[in-house]
Amino acid sequence: MSPSAAPAPQTTPSGSSAVPSTVRIEGPWTHRDVAANGARFHIAELGEGPLVLLLHGFPQFWWTWRHQLVALADAGFRAVAMDLRGVGGSDRTPRGYDPANLALDITGVVRSLGEPDAALVGHDLGGYLAWTAAVMRPKLVRRLAVSSMPHPRRWRSAMLRDRKQTAAGSYVWGFQRPWLPERQLVADDGALVGRLVRDWSGPSLPDDEAVRTYRRAMCIPSTAHCAVEPYRWMVRSLARPDGIQFNRRMKRPVRVPTLHLHGSLDPVMRTRSAAGSGEYVEAPYRWRLFDGLGHFPHEEDPVAFSSELVSWLKDPEPDR
C-alpha cells in the first residue's frame, strides 16, 4: 500500500477498533501492538538479531525510521520502530507525558519484546527520552545513539541561557499556550506539520508523499494534543519540584557507548547546544556532525546516516 493511500479502518483480532492505514503503512516490516507501562504501543519490526529500538521525534511517528529499519535488518539486527505514547498507533492516555514515564514506556517495550536489553536510537524528542532511559534503566540499554538532541541537562541550560537557542526553539515556548497549538497543528489538514518538516530540513527537502504522510498522522484525533504535552512538561516543570528532581537525576552519567549525531544546518537545535553532551557520558562517546544536513539527518541522507549507525553498532570497541 502506498503511504498516500486513503485511510481505511482496521480491526484487531478481538474486533476492537485499531489504527488506520495512515499509520500502519505496508512495507517489508510487520506491525503489531505490545503492552508496556500500563499502555499499548504500536511497533514496526524487521530482521533478527540484537535488538535496536528506534524512537521518533516531533512532528513524526515510527515511519521516520523506514530507511533504517531496512538497513539495520540487512546488517543483522532486530530493528523495531515504536510509536511514542499518544502518537501514531499507540495509546493516547490522558496523563503520563513527563520524560521519566515516557522513558519507562521505552524500557517496558524492551522487556515486552522479550529482550534483555536494546541499543536505543532516538531522534529529537526520542533522543531526549533515550538519554533519560539510559540513566534511569541502564541495565536495559546496551548502547545509545542520539540524533538532533543534546543531553537533557544540556538542553535545559541552552534553552535558558543561550539567546540564540531560545530563539531557535521558539516553537517549544509556543506550545505552552493552551489549545491553540493543537488547533494550529491540525488546521488545513496538518499544513503546519508540512511547513515544519520542510523548514527544519536542510537542502535535501522531503518529498510531497512524505509530507502528506506526516500531515495525515498528526490529524488522527488527539494526536496533536499528546504530541505537545511532553514539551509542556519540559518547560512548565523548570521551576517545579518534579522538574528540579528530574534535572538532578540526570546528573548521573550515561555508562554505555554513545553515538551523537547532528546536522550542521539544524535550525532548531544548534550545533553548539548539542555539542558538549559527552560530559555526561562515562563511556566511549563519538560525535558525528553531518555537513549540509538539517534537523532530520536520518531522512535527509539515509545512506550516510545508516552507514554511520551500523558501523558504530558493529564496532566491538567504539572509540571515545
Phi, psi and omega in degrees: 000133177289144177302340182269003180295153181293142180300141177224134182294145176236161177232150174279168179304332180282351178095359180284157180295138182238188185284139178293165182294349172305327183257318181275069183284131183287151179181196179289347180277170174241151180252142170198172179248144175231149179263137179197139173052039176078015180216174179247133184236134177274136177228154169240131185225152182204136174093172179227147180136199178300141185285132170238116183257123186257130187239118185280169176243195180267140002256053189244189175213190190309328188298342178300340181261018185303322180289319182288329176303314181291313182298318181291319178297318178297333182271002175097025178246157169269102185265127180229124175251123182251152170273128178295162178309130176086359186232152175060238182259009181270165182298143176254088184274156181289338181221176174103025185256016172281153187298328180297315180289321179295326176292325176292330172303313185295310180291332175294323177295320177304313180295319181294334178279359176077021182255148178286334180194179180209155165272122180266133176235113185234142177242137175057234179302322176299327176291318177303317181287328177294316174305313184297315181297322180295332178277317186282323182229065187299331182290341181264358182245115182277317177212164183225128174231127184233136179237133170063030179204126175284171172304144183308323178290324177293319178300313181300314181296316182293319182293331183267332190244342182255110184299322181292322177289324176302318179289318181296326180264030184300332180298327179295318178294323179296332180291348184285345178288143179285133170067323184301315179302320179298316180295321180293322183292330182258352180298144178053046178057040175078029183302323181298324178300316178299319179295319181296314181299320179285318182294329183273351178277163173277205181299332180277088185283150176292150180283169184299324181296316179297317180298316179299322180297314179292323179297315181295321182295323179292334183276358172297131185311135177077351182296315183301316180298312181294328183290331181265346182301319178300323180289328176296317179297317184301326180269312185293339182270358185307319182254006181269157179303320181294322178290320178295319178296319178299315180299322177292320179299326182284000172291334180298131186288153171281130185242031174234153178307135187231132174248125182243118186246142183205145175269134184294339181255017181300117184274348183250340174229100186297147178303320180298327179289320183282319181298143181100354179294342179299342179294344179261010182242120175254062181192172176306129183231128180237127178257129180229117179256124178267112180292137174079008179247155182259223188282346184238062184300330181290341176256326183290322175220075186297330181292311181296317181296311182296321179297316179297315182295312182296317179301317181291319179297329181273348180286115182292337180224073180299139185282165176279000000 
